[in-house]
Amino acid sequence: MLNALFMPRFTIDPDIAQARTPDTGLYNDPALFEAGKEKIFAPSWQFVGSTDLVKDPGEAYPLTLLEHYLDEPLVLVRDKEENCRLLSNVCTHRGNLLVHEPCKINHLRCRYHGRLFHPDGRFLSMPEFKEVKDFPGKNDDLTSLPLFRWGKWLFSSLDPRIRAELFLQEMMDRLHWLPLDDFVFRPDLSRDFTVKANWALYCENYLEGFHIPFVHAGLNSVIDFGNYTTELFRYSNLQLGIAKDDEDCFDLPSSSPDYGKKVAAYYFFIFPNLMMNFYPWGLSVNIVKPVSIGETRVSFLTYVADEKRYNSGAGSGLDTVEMEDEEVVEAVQKGVRSRFYAYGRYSVTREQGTHHFHRIMAEFIG
């Protein structure tokens, strides 16, 4: 347990015109980085994957939630009733991992001592335990985690103190017209990037379009920067990218609140570390994964809905945009270590998303 007396704290003025950015301890303090596990990431809703991981009854898919940080072993299971369940992947006897690779199961069996569980996580049987008193108990079942589903995409929380809708509802409502079943995961177009910077710096960079004309020449050539807007919600926000021309835009239905606009991209940020970037061709999911105080892994997961439009408009050259972002974020990581830098101020018109992010960070940390 971290001693509260040594917990770095910060507050952010709600008036962006008065506010100053957090102290550099946010990016450099090991205690704050460690505290983020339980204070920021455990209560939030994390992207788990899609129902395609377990298409048929009896399929099980092991995963590690935020490997190298939360490092929580989980297993996604589709039971005989076609329900998707997310369970702890740790045997309640001696802590062995249950499922090591995607497979088909009737029950979950521990290969260490043979403890058996139902696909819903309930304890079933255990050899050589007849003499054990008050057994089995509740703690002998596998922990079942909540699953929130939007289309085929799944989200979960290790400590769900806040309803998933407060993180995701605005995105679901805004894009209610999307043909979600058309989105196909493309592992060949997906990849991980390693960034030598604190995870929060990477998110801050994403949350403002201020840098687009200075850093992203290619993106700036197709986005109308003058009409680039940011909308703030409770635990999420939206950056709306408007195209300069009539090509590579969404064909919006009249039921969309953006009907009549030349929308090139919907950039949704879900606190604290999830970016869901919708383009006319599909979706790029970006998951920001802390590794250490000065290193971050970012997973780009690509879902294509319209193959003919792939890699066009605002959704083209994403690897180039990522390299440009990495270069500037890694430079900022070096800068925030300087003894001559303490904090900055916010652009009232261009850095609302970053200010909003810092305010939620302060709320979660205390």
Secondary structure, 3 states (H helix, E strand, C coil): CCCHHHCCCCCCCCCCCCCECCCCHHHHCHHHHHHHHHHHHCCCCEEEEEHHHHCCCCEEEEEEECCCCCCEEEEEEECCCCCEEEEECECCCCCCECCCCCEECCCEECCCCCCEECCCCCEEECCCCCCCCCCCCHHHCCCEECCEEECCEEEECCCCCCCCHHHHHHHHHHCCCCCHHHCEECHHHCEEEEECCCHHHHHHHHCCCCCHHHHCHHHHCCECHHHCEEEECCCEEEEEEEECCCCCCCCCCCCCCCCCCCEEEEEEEECCCEEEEEECCEEEEEEEEEEECCEEEEEEEEEECCHHHCCCHHHCCHHHHHHHHHHHHHHHHHHCCCCCCCCCECCCCCCHHHHHHHHHHHHHHC
